[in-house]
Amino acid sequence: MVTFHVCCCSGNVRIPIETMRLILATFAGAMFGYFLGIILPNLSAKINLPTNLIPSTDLPSQTLFDALNYFKANMVVSAPSKQFIRPKIWIPTNPKGAEVLPPGIVSPTSDIYPRRLWGKPSEDLAIVPKYLVAFTVGYEQKQSVNAAVEKASPLSLLSCKHIHVTACDSSFYFKYMCPTFIQTWVNEYEFSENFTIVLFHYDGQTSEWDEFEWSRRAIHVSARKQSKWWYAKRFLHPDIVAPYDYIFIWDEDLGVQHFNAEEYIKIVRKHGLEISQPGLDPRSVGRTWEMTMKKHGIEVHKFVEIRATVFSRNAWRCVWHMIQNDLVHGWGLDFNMRRCVETPHEKIGVVDAQWIVHEGIPTQGNQGPGETGMTPLKGIRERCKHELVIFQNRMSNAEKEYYAEMWANPSNFTTVF
């Protein structure tokens, strides 16, 4: 008989060869079962064997699979995985809600430039507008708005050879009579292609404005019976108008016979004005503050109300946050715009060299209800006054809460206007 000698700490132990064969057979069976457990699920997915070829011995089969699973869980050590685990992105300096995005893909601002549905995106805009002008309009005021955008000016120096009039052949008629008979009007766009034009329609009429060529390139937003500050709060978010250097927020009834937008901006840049408005012609209807009237002989004086306001990009970001979501008339904003500008006594002003006429014929006053026993305009005015009180109280309370948290007494401060 052949015997194996196994060294143990207690001495020599002899294991019969039959016992060793049993051990090896058991080990081989276990390995076979293990590989079978790996291969069988994949094989069964590809080959559908007849059920009568598989013995219906459920209990032994289940026991075998349980044993194999236990063996794999306790005896098999898999090789280290070489798969790369992508680290989770978390950039706290990204805009809120976008912390899980790589910074290079984050686009925090937008614009309202119209885009084509075809071609290359880089070729969409022949000219990139630098300024935005928003009018809140009703269709009844179309001529006033059109005059503000498309200024008509006479050209009386056209050569008479373009007109087949025999009298113009003489030098006398050419010098004196032709300008009278050949008074030709040409269109100049007051707000040039440097401007994105936005019309906020409070009467629901939009397509009717297509009679004007410039309207076809404008942005139209329609919501019935809403005010300009309601629109501004919802559609002129600072991140949307970020590409524009200046934002004009104007009423619909402004005469611009003495106003040129490009020249106006030159003066605003020259004086570093963050919030401004054109001077009001003394003949204006319904003027609110005497200090907004045009002054003769000077280029700029300091103050502003909210009838034809022009904001720099940075000033608008602050003012937009101050506009209350439920207070739609903006009463009280003009008293507090100084908060949005450093050295407001230097950077808020009226441009006297470029002035406008407030014609005082808006149609928005007709949008109020008539069933309350008062005229539509009076109902709107009552709300304006009520909103003014609410806004002043909110601002006062917000200041008190802030200074209370800072353990400061605001009565000890000096406010510079």
Order of alpha helices (4+ residues) and beta strands (2+ residues): beta-beta-alpha-alpha-beta-alpha-beta-alpha-beta-beta-beta-alpha-beta-beta-alpha-beta-beta-beta-alpha-alpha-alpha-beta-alpha
